Amino acid sequence: MSLNNLCGLFLALIWTLFAVEFIQNQSMFKRILVIGLVITGLLSQQTKADEGMWLPLLVKRLNHADMKKMGCKLSAEEIYSVNKSSLKDAVVMLSGGSCTAEAISSEGLLLTNHHCGYEAIQSNSTVEHDYLTDGFYAKTRAEELPTGGITASFLIRIEDMTSRVLAELNDSMSETERNAKVRQLSKTIESEAIEGTHYDAALRSFFEGNEYYLFVYETFTDVRLVGAPPESVGKYGGDTDNWMWPRHTGDFSMLRVYAGPDNKPAEYSPDNVPFKPRHFFPISLDGAKEDDFSMVMGYPGRTDRYLTSHGIQMALDISNPAVVKVRDKKLKLMKEDMDASTDIRIKYAATYAQTANYWKYFIGQSEQLKNNGVVAKKQELEKKFQSWAGQDPQRQAKYGSALSEIDQAYRDLRDVTLNRTYLNEAVIRGAAVPFFAYQIGQLQAVMADSTNPGALAEAIAEVRPEGDMFYKDYNMPTDRKLLGAMLKMYYEDIPKDQQPEILDSLYKAYNGDFAAYAKDLYEKTVFSSAAKFNAFLDAPDAAVLEKDPAVMLSNAFLTNYLTKFRPAIGEIQARLDKGNRAFVAGLREMMPDKNFYPNANSTMRLTYGKVEEYEPRDAVEYEEYTTLKGVMEKEDPTNPEFVVPAGLKELYKKGDYGIYGQDGELHTCFISTNDITGGNSGSPVIDGKGQLIGCAFDGNWEAMSGDIFFEDKIQRTISVDIRYILFLIDKLGDAGHIVDEMKLVRKGKEVKRKG
């Protein structure tokens, strides 16, 4: 138990003894009052996580006073400013919100997670140069590698557009009319915001359509891979440790942003130079200690904190189990082939990792939604809301039907949710060839347009690079196995009246053997190999595309969805949107003294809290940090997830931690009460002085329900200690020259790395 908690219990004990003596001489009323105060005093000693993903624009008004009490030394303007350099200028959105990164040098060097750079590491790996297994550090700028499409966006400003948008909307509009008007306004507002600049902009909806904010970005497309540790370090613990504490994972990689000579975005060119950011994070060597203030800034992808009990129950009953079942099958099939071949392992590494991550996520979410009683908590809130609305005729007219509308919408969605989930997981994200064929099949329209003879050549020129990228990480036998298995699952699990007619025809033609059908498809389709695909592009023929079995299969599934289900789902979704908008507006009116924050939607957010331990269950207490000793304790040479590199073992044996150690130990990871979710991967964890202390990469298993209901007593963010990252770069990776780019600080003074 921590010293802080011991002190808290000691004070609570004194307070209790005092209260007992006092109570003996007081009236019944005073006894009850004092007992209440005792309970409050005891409860106040418990550590709570710090809920809220706050818009940086509003931090000064909503959060700054609270942050200062917790230990933040920065002004609100030092955190977010349009006119001056601020922390937001060092926080980077990767590839439209897939992950977050942070600038850590004046030369455009970015830090993010290993799993965020994983696809770039994988795409540059070959059997001869297996950077996944061996790691990679560029010795010179010339050795830095292209990342295959990663983009880096820096936030320029946020503007509140709520009044402007809502002035054009009214309650008499249908949801279709409302959405059309919002799209029209978005286009106008975004165009105005970036006119005469090289920026891009996005108008985003908040609080279920009750508020709107504009985000303006500067986006760079020349982003290169600088370094990453071996997979045995960057993914240490693998799927076993994923979402679990304690963790010992060196989950980091490094990128660099390149710009033109004018420091503005430019397409990839050898003449480009490292981008000079408006701000970069100095790096603290002081470490993250219990009760230290911690702040995370980044781009959380999606939360659903205002989801009702009806939506949660549908997820528990239908969508979550379906996702887990389909992904479980895909993972097993990919793993069979990956284990048999180094080439296939490299090709499918990124796809496998992405599939596995949310396979385990939905297992954990379902488990913790039940364990943490989230449905009952939501029902309690909904009961209070309904009672509050019914106490006033105007409120009843405005909000009284919101929950019943939401309930009915989810009842109606239940009939189609399994089909929609399987379409996404088993068809669109199943075997790769059918969906690729569907995308390329759009060439038919170009071929049919005789008015523009040059259009086809232009379209084919655009398609060829897509083919090169597709076939680089494609293995026909693996994809074929996936197709047969996914079609079989779809046929067996989806109601027959919801299936495309082609599926029943195939079942009859092949006596239920979808693997045999898949074998025929890959023999006949022009998409089964790069050679056949490029041969088709050399002599394009609309008739070939029209009759191609992969195109026909994908068209059948998508046409089935678009004609049978999309109109109905659109109508149900419109009712759900209307109900949710009213429900959230009513909640905010019901609790006027509460500071509400919007759901995550891949826009920049700030969350603040403290470095803290937690007690997930009876007789279990987790400390707030782990050390390299734990890496060695978990080592299992027979399990690929827990192999420790020989070089790391040697450094541990010597205790050679350099300037990165603390009291003879090397801290690896730590936990804090910050509120994060997917998309925050790679986010900077910042101390009260604005210095980098870690890189966030995960949440904890016991709070996997946290995207829907924040678990204030047990929810934690798991981060790599920045000192472990520097140690791995410098000592294990022999890449101290990269550390030399950074600004290292200890006790407020800049220090230099010792070679």
KANORFEN-V954629 format. One record per backbone hydrogen bond with DSSP energy under -0.5 kcal/mol. CO is the residue of the C=O (numbers start at 1). NH is the residue of the N-H. Records with the same first field share a line. If there is no record, write none. Layout:
CO->NH / NH
This chain:
2->6
3->7
4->8
5->9
6->10
7->11
8->12
9->13
10->14
11->15
12->16
13->17
14->18
15->19
16->20
17->21
18->22
19->23
20->24
22->25
23->26
27->31
28->32
29->33
30->34
31->35
32->36
33->37
34->38
35->39
36->40
37->41
38->42
39->43
40->44
41->45
42->45
43->46
49->51
52->54
54->606
55->58
56->59
58->62
59->63 / 64
63->67
64->68
65->69
66->70
67->71 / 72
68->71
75->79
76->79 / 80
78->87
79->88
86->89
87->90
88->91
89->279
90->103
91->155
92->94 / 101
93->153
94->97 / 98 / 99
99->94
101->92
102->111
103->281
105->108
108->257
109->104 / 105
110->255
111->102
112->253
113->117
117->121
118->122
119->123
120->124
122->125
129->126 / 131
130->134
131->135
132->231
136->228
140->143
141->144
145->225
151->95
152->220
153->93
154->218
157->216
159->161 / 214
161->165
162->166
163->167
165->168
166->169
170->173
174->178
175->179
176->180
177->181
178->182
179->183
180->184
181->185
182->186
183->187
184->188
185->189
186->190
187->191
188->192
189->193
190->194
191->195
194->197
200->217
202->204 / 215
204->213
206->209 / 210 / 211
207->210
211->206
212->161 / 162
213->204
214->159
215->202
216->156 / 157
217->200 / 219
218->154
220->152
221->223
222->258
223->147
224->256
225->145
226->138
227->254
228->136
230->233 / 234
231->235
233->236 / 250
235->238
237->240 / 241
238->242
241->244
243->701
249->251
250->252
252->229
253->112
254->226 / 227
255->110
256->224
257->275
259->273
260->263
264->260
269->272
273->259
275->277
282->284 / 692
283->745
287->289
289->292
292->611
294->609
295->686
296->607
297->684
298->605
300->602
304->307
308->312
309->313
310->314
311->315
312->316
313->317
314->318 / 319
315->320 / 321
318->322
319->323
320->324
321->325
322->326
323->327
324->328
325->329
326->330
327->331
328->332
329->333
330->334
331->335
332->336
333->337
334->338
335->339
336->340
337->341
338->341
341->345
342->346
343->347
344->348
345->349
346->349
348->352
349->353
350->354
351->355
352->356
353->357
354->358
355->359
356->360
357->361
358->362
359->363
360->364
361->365
362->366
363->367
364->368
365->369
366->370
367->371
368->372
369->374 / 375
370->373
373->377
374->378
375->379
376->380
377->381
378->382
379->383
380->384
381->385
382->386
383->387
384->388
385->389
386->390
387->391
388->391
389->392
392->396
393->397
394->398
395->399 / 400
396->400
399->402
401->405
402->406
403->407
404->408
405->409
406->410
407->411
408->412
409->413
410->414
412->415
413->416 / 417
414->418
416->420
417->421
418->422
419->423
420->424
421->425
422->426 / 427
423->427 / 428
424->429
426->431
427->430
431->435
432->436
433->437
434->438
435->439
436->440
437->441
439->442
440->443
441->444
442->445 / 446
443->447
444->448
445->449
446->449
448->450
449->452
452->455
454->458
455->459
456->460
457->461
458->462
459->463
460->464
461->465
462->466
463->467
464->468
465->469
466->470
467->471
468->472
469->473
470->473
471->474
475->479
476->480
477->481
478->482
479->483
480->484
481->485
482->486
483->487
484->488
485->489
486->490
487->491
488->492
489->493
490->494
495->498
496->499
500->503 / 504
501->505
502->506
503->507
504->508
505->509
506->510
507->512
508->511
510->513
512->514
513->517
514->518
515->519
516->520
517->521
518->522
519->523
520->524
521->525
525->528
529->533
530->534
531->535
532->536
533->537
534->538
535->539
536->539
537->540
541->545
542->546
543->547
544->548
545->548
548->552
549->553
550->554
551->555
552->556
553->557
554->558
555->559
556->560
557->561
558->562
559->563
560->564 / 565
561->565 / 566
562->567
565->569
566->570
567->571
568->572
569->573
570->574
571->575
572->576
573->577
574->578
575->579
576->580
577->581
578->582
579->583
580->584
581->585
582->586
583->587
584->588
585->589
586->590
587->591
589->592
591->594
594->596
600->303
605->298
606->54
607->296
609->294
610->612 / 673
611->291
614->616 / 622
617->620
620->617
622->614
624->671
626->668
627->630 / 631
628->632
629->633
630->634
631->635
632->635
636->639
638->640
639->642
640->643
641->237
642->636
645->649
646->650
647->651
648->652
649->653
650->654
651->655 / 656
655->657
657->660
658->661
662->665
665->662 / 667
666->628
668->721
669->626
670->719
671->612
672->717
673->50
674->676
677->680
678->301
679->299
680->683
681->100
683->696
684->297 / 686
685->693 / 694
686->295
687->690
688->73
691->687
692->284
693->722
694->685
695->720
696->682
698->718
700->703
701->704
703->706
704->707
705->708 / 709
707->304
710->712
711->714 / 715
712->49
716->700
717->672
718->697 / 698
719->670
720->695
721->724 / 725
722->726
723->727
724->728
725->729
726->730
727->731 / 732
728->733
729->735
730->734
735->738 / 739
736->740
738->741
739->742
742->744
743->283
744->751
745->285
746->749
749->746
751->744
753->755
